[in-house]
Amino acid sequence: MLEKNKQIGRQSVKLENPVYIKSSGTVVGKMEGEGPLAEYFDMVCDTDKFGEETWEASESRMQKEAATLALGKAGCTPADMRYVFAGDLLGQNIATSFGLMDFEIPLFGLYGACSTLGEGLSLASMCLGGGYANQVLVVTSSHFASAEKQFRFPVEYANQRPLSATWTVTGSGAYVLSTQKTAVRISGFTTGRIIDYGVRDAQNMGAAMAPAAMDLIKNHLRDFNRKPGDYDRIVTGDLGSVGKEILCKLLSDEGIDITSVHEDCGMKIFDSKSQGTQSGGSGCGCAAVTLGAWYLPKLISGEYKRILFLPTGALLSQVSFNEGENVPGIAHGIVLEHVECQEETA
Amino acid sequence: MLEKNKQIGRQSVKLENPVYIKSSGTVVGKMEGEGPLAEYFDMVCDTDKFGEETWEASESRMQKEAATLALGKAGCTPADMRYVFAGDLLGQNIATSFGLMDFEIPLFGLYGACSTLGEGLSLASMCLGGGYANQVLVVTSSHFASAEKQFRFPVEYANQRPLSATWTVTGSGAYVLSTQKTAVRISGFTTGRIIDYGVRDAQNMGAAMAPAAMDLIKNHLRDFNRKPGDYDRIVTGDLGSVGKEILCKLLSDEGIDITSVHEDCGMKIFDSKSQGTQSGGSGCGCAAVTLGAWYLPKLISGEYKRILFLPTGALLSQVSFNEGENVPGIAHGIVLEHVECQEETA
């Protein structure tokens, strides 16, 4: 028998059957390997090509390497994973399909724009907490060159970038989740709605996503009856400095002050001044590799007891943008908690 | 407390906590409204435009109408739905994002190519069976004109179509799933892996998907320890006549004969000879509207006691295809069963 997982408020779940993060794998490109988090990634590739011929195949290769690393660190083979929850930014999720095919793991393909890791961790938690699996894999990725080609201009055009632009992270993060106890537990999640504030600038994703992050944080705190100070960090995925300012302002209008605990993966992964990445990093890979490289170790050590981790996504395609549609946003929030080991509690 | 859902074999789940289909909504275009199932759809639009300016907006409008119909028939409002599981074929799921935004339901965006309804029903079943929700919505769609533009050539080019080509269905199907008893139960599911047999012809999706359907059916029967005769029908999504022949041959090589119970939604929805749809219908919408229009009523009435329903997807994008990648396939299988009412058992 299973404990009944608690539906909290309109959008949240408190996981009564524990779900744990067993391992992570983080793979990044050259630029990320020259940034502030350089030493914390599992693998850095100097060329961004990862030995492949096309940008799309390079992104697939990153997913394969990240998944292999996560499996290896967990001491698992692909056959130990009952499901893989995965997605990316490219049309028809091709980075995922061609990256994960060889593992032969039953696949749930996801699309949540840059919020995909949050979506994947939520669904994987549902799956484990509902007794449908004992171990699953969650993978996501983005690649600067394949994303520019998909959404804006091929990098070979050398177009100029405004200050509000974010820099798509070349990176893939993979996570093995398990019902078996580890030092980091997923204790709940809040699922986002699509929020449209009428932003139409494909070079200002931060502004498009900030309202969705605001909505998610506001509803999360209400559903769980918590305040920002109940978290060591509230971590957004890829708002960048432009989006961060909008988020803090929007929340302030709601009477919520997160400034003392808020961090953004897009601002953590690059040194915008020296690296010329404007507003900061973005893409599914941004939150995915920053969680594994920076936040997960701090949760394992107990430096952070509890964080709210919310990757943020901008819902657009080249087609919808060219047809004059807005760029709505979505965010998916996960509560990650440090778990005391027996040695510590004894 | 919840019953523990049973993990069966490598890829399947037997749902111990019942999940039911409460209602469906089916919306189709002109061609589908002239086909053999014409009288069974909830809504037919004569122009395929559904009052919108672009093909993509037309597809979004279909999702909105289908969801509204399903909600209405269930006597529900959007606020009664805890989650929506939805996806489509277009890059970055834009038909879904712009179609479902106004409902303000927490969204899990999916990508499973034309298998998306199977993926959505599986995840929604996990969600309900795990106690994470009491009612959820599952939606998917495809549109002939937006899909041709996305994957092959804009329809205005009037390119010729080979006999192996399928015709993307203009349609959207929406389903309200509930823990509350109805006449149709989802009793289990089998989740597909990516299967690549080396097909490289974007005009022969049936051949690309048949191996995935074979793999799914074989593993499903093994996991559940059943034979084809245990089902009134085994229904594939959109293999068409070309794919159906390949599927039956591949299964025959494995010693499995499904010929007496196999049907394909792509062959049901059009009269290929008189409608010129070559191999048959395809697209997320094909299985989605055929389930609601044709199979669900027969399950409700008890004419069918149990069917295996497996939408099939071809994993490709214009980019992956142009870069010379194969077209792998995936399938997701759902077991649907008639539930006796009290009146009948009394």
Interface residues (C-beta under 8 A of the other chain):
Chain A: M1 L2 E3 K4 N5 Q7 R10 Q11 V13 T54 E56 A57 R82 Y83 G87 L89 L90 G91 Q92 N93 I94 S97 F98 L100 M101 E104 I105 P106 L107 F108 G109 L110 Y111 G112 A113 E119 S122 L123 M126 C127 G129 G130 G131 Y132 A133 N134 Q150 T191 G192 R193 I194 D196 L315 L316 S317 Q318 V319 S320 E323 E325 P328 I330
Chain B: M1 L2 E3 K4 N5 Q7 R10 Q11 V13 T54 E56 A57 R82 Y83 G87 L89 L90 G91 Q92 N93 I94 S97 F98 L100 M101 E104 I105 P106 L107 F108 G109 L110 Y111 G112 A113 E119 S122 L123 M126 C127 G129 G130 G131 Y132 A133 N134 Q150 T191 G192 R193 I194 D196 L315 L316 S317 Q318 V319 S320 E323 E325 P328 I330
